[in-house]
Amino acid sequence: MKMMQKLMLPCKAATGLMEKKHSGELSLLEKIQLHFHTKMCEACRRYEEQSKLIERWFKSREKAPVSPELEQPSEELEERILQRLDTQH
């Protein structure tokens, strides 16, 4: 009975482990707990899928080139934006 209690996680704990999995390594017990929970909980399976998609999107954005305009000091960029707005009116 105690073994089942250790394996049974509430959803909040399971989603916390999913996020921990993205940023670090889970212990063997945590991997087992998460696996056991996601096999039984459809909502957490969906959350994990969505979390993986978001993580992949963020990683792809890290590799994307930054526009040279965004690397300028903010005052200079603000001035260029204001000038363009003035010429459009």
VENJOTA-V239300 format. One line per field, one symbol per residue. phi: phi as a letter, one per 20 degrees, with the letter a starting at -180 (. if undefined). A space follows every 50 residues. Layout:
phi: ???
This chain:
phi: .fffffefdfgfffffffffffeadeffffffgffffffddfffffgfff ffffffffffffeffefgffefgffffffffffffffee
